[in-house]
Amino acid sequence: MCWLNIDEPRPSNATTIAGVTYDDGVTLGSNDTITITQLTSNVVLCHCAQEAEFLLQDARNFILEQENIRVTAETIGTMLSAYNNTTRDILQTGVIIGGAKKIHEISLGGIVLEKSNFGIGGYGASYLHNFMDKEWKKGMKVEEAEELVLKTLSLSFALSGIRSYGIQTANVNSRGVTKSFHPYDILPISQEELELRVCDWREGVA
């Protein structure tokens, strides 16, 4: 039997970010409610990297002038590569940008990767990527996409052992941007199911 060890050291940065495409747009989410930023009328960014805080402060006015998600993604990628002066975690996704039915993952080294299905970054990304790969399907509706983001980020709480206030999401589609907050107590996966899923994963990689 697998037990979650509550005495295990907790990570200093347990922020996890996720993005999912659906038939009319994209849904982004974060288990840290301060890491989602609306850049333009149709582009939203979420991040799990300290470097992103600095680049957003320095380049916000320039970024806000861009209405093209590709230009915005490449701009932030270039800035991230300038801030990250080490090779540690250079390929780890630090930023996800969503808009125009597209998702772009940006690594801490500034590499921009366009995704047609979903993106995941931050704490527990390797396990959560496998979960999203199984659950994502083409042609999802907005409700299904948001549900997948919420389930994914619910699992991140169990992986880290850290309980947050909840999950912040942003839906981006032809009608604009809609942000929502989902309190921890009403997330779609129960604590018991979370523990079982994490145990299955730990036993699978042991």
C-alpha positions in Angstrom: 0.0 0.0 0.0 1.2 3.5 -0.8 0.9 6.3 1.7 1.5 10.0 1.2 4.2 11.1 3.6 3.2 14.4 5.1 6.7 14.7 6.7 8.4 14.8 3.3 10.1 18.2 2.6 7.7 20.5 0.7 9.0 22.2 -2.5 10.0 25.9 -2.2 8.2 26.6 -5.5 5.2 24.3 -6.1 3.6 26.5 -8.8 2.1 24.4 -11.7 0.7 25.9 -14.9 -1.4 24.3 -17.6 -3.1 25.2 -20.9 -5.6 23.3 -23.0 -6.9 24.0 -26.5 -10.6 23.5 -27.3 -12.8 24.0 -30.4 -13.1 27.8 -30.0 -10.1 28.8 -27.9 -7.8 27.9 -25.1 -8.0 27.6 -21.3 -5.1 28.4 -19.1 -4.8 27.8 -15.4 -2.4 28.0 -12.4 -2.5 26.7 -8.8 -1.0 30.1 -7.8 -3.6 32.8 -8.2 -1.1 35.6 -8.9 0.7 34.1 -12.0 -1.9 34.7 -14.7 -1.6 38.0 -16.7 -3.7 39.2 -19.5 -1.3 40.8 -22.0 -3.6 41.9 -24.7 -7.3 41.6 -25.6 -6.8 38.1 -26.9 -3.5 36.9 -25.3 -3.1 35.5 -21.7 0.1 34.4 -20.0 0.7 32.2 -17.0 4.1 31.5 -15.5 5.9 29.5 -12.8 9.3 31.2 -13.1 10.7 34.1 -11.1 12.3 35.4 -14.2 8.9 36.0 -15.7 8.1 38.5 -13.0 11.0 40.7 -13.9 10.5 40.5 -17.7 6.8 41.4 -17.3 7.7 44.5 -15.3 10.4 45.6 -17.7 8.6 44.8 -21.0 4.9 45.2 -20.2 4.4 48.3 -22.3 6.1 46.7 -25.3 4.2 43.4 -24.9 0.8 45.2 -24.6 1.4 46.7 -28.1 1.5 43.3 -29.7 -1.7 41.6 -30.9 0.1 38.6 -32.5 0.5 35.7 -30.1 3.5 34.4 -32.1 5.3 37.8 -31.8 4.4 38.0 -28.1 5.7 34.4 -27.4 8.9 35.0 -29.3 9.4 38.3 -27.5 9.0 36.8 -24.0 11.2 33.8 -25.1 14.0 36.2 -26.1 13.8 38.0 -22.7 13.7 34.8 -20.7 16.9 33.6 -22.5 18.6 36.9 -21.5 17.5 36.6 -17.8 18.5 32.9 -17.5 22.3 33.0 -17.4 22.8 29.4 -16.3 22.2 26.1 -18.0 20.2 24.7 -15.0 16.6 23.8 -16.0 17.1 25.6 -19.3 14.6 23.3 -21.1 12.0 23.5 -18.3 8.7 25.2 -19.2 8.5 28.5 -17.3 5.8 30.3 -19.3 2.6 29.3 -21.2 0.9 31.8 -23.5 -2.6 31.2 -24.9 -4.6 33.0 -27.6 -6.0 32.6 -31.1 -6.7 28.8 -30.4 -3.0 28.3 -29.9 -0.7 27.5 -26.9 3.0 28.3 -26.8 5.3 26.8 -24.1 8.4 28.9 -23.4 11.3 27.3 -21.6 13.5 29.1 -19.0 16.1 29.2 -21.8 13.8 31.1 -24.1 12.9 28.2 -26.4 9.4 28.7 -27.9 7.3 25.6 -28.8 3.8 25.9 -30.3 1.4 23.2 -29.1 -1.8 22.2 -30.8 -3.2 20.3 -27.8 -2.0 21.3 -24.3 0.9 22.7 -22.3 2.2 22.0 -18.8 5.0 23.5 -16.7 6.2 23.8 -13.2 6.1 21.4 -10.3 5.2 17.8 -11.2 5.1 18.6 -15.0 6.5 15.2 -16.1 3.7 13.2 -14.3 1.0 15.7 -15.2 2.1 15.7 -18.9 1.3 11.9 -19.0 -2.1 12.5 -17.4 -3.0 15.3 -19.8 -1.8 13.2 -22.8 -4.3 10.5 -21.8 -7.2 12.9 -21.1 -7.0 15.5 -23.8 -9.1 15.0 -27.0 -9.6 17.0 -30.1 -12.7 19.1 -30.4 -13.4 19.6 -26.7 -15.9 22.2 -25.6 -14.9 25.0 -23.2 -16.4 23.2 -20.2 -14.4 20.1 -21.0 -11.1 22.1 -21.4 -11.6 23.9 -18.1 -12.4 20.6 -16.4 -9.2 19.1 -17.6 -7.2 22.1 -16.4 -8.8 21.8 -13.0 -8.2 18.1 -12.7 -4.6 18.5 -13.7 -3.9 21.3 -11.2 -5.8 19.4 -8.5 -3.3 16.6 -8.9 -0.5 19.1 -8.5 -1.7 19.8 -5.0 -1.4 16.2 -4.1 2.0 15.8 -5.6 3.5 18.8 -3.7 1.6 18.2 -0.5 0.7 21.9 -0.4 -2.9 23.0 -0.1 -3.7 26.3 -1.8 -6.7 28.6 -1.8 -7.7 27.2 -5.2 -7.1 27.5 -8.9 -7.2 30.5 -11.2 -8.3 29.9 -14.9 -8.6 32.1 -17.9 -10.6 31.2 -21.0 -9.5 32.9 -24.2 -11.8 32.7 -27.3 -13.5 34.8 -30.0 -15.5 36.6 -27.3 -12.5 37.7 -25.3 -11.0 36.7 -22.0 -12.9 35.3 -19.0 -11.1 34.7 -15.7 -12.5 32.5 -12.9 -11.4 31.4 -9.5 -12.1 27.8 -8.3 -11.8 27.3 -4.5 -9.9 24.3 -3.3 -12.9 22.7 -1.6 -15.0 22.5 -4.8 -12.3 21.1 -7.1 -13.4 18.2 -9.3 -11.1 15.5 -7.8 -11.6 14.5 -4.2 -8.7 14.2 -1.7 -9.1 10.4 -1.7 -8.9 10.2 -5.5 -5.9 12.5 -5.5 -4.0 10.3 -3.1 -4.8 7.1 -5.1 -3.7 8.7 -8.4 -0.4 9.9 -6.8 0.2 6.5 -5.3 -0.3 4.8 -8.6 2.2 7.2 -10.2 4.8 6.7 -7.4 4.5 2.9 -7.6 4.9 3.1 -11.4 8.1 5.0 -11.2 9.6 3.2 -8.2 
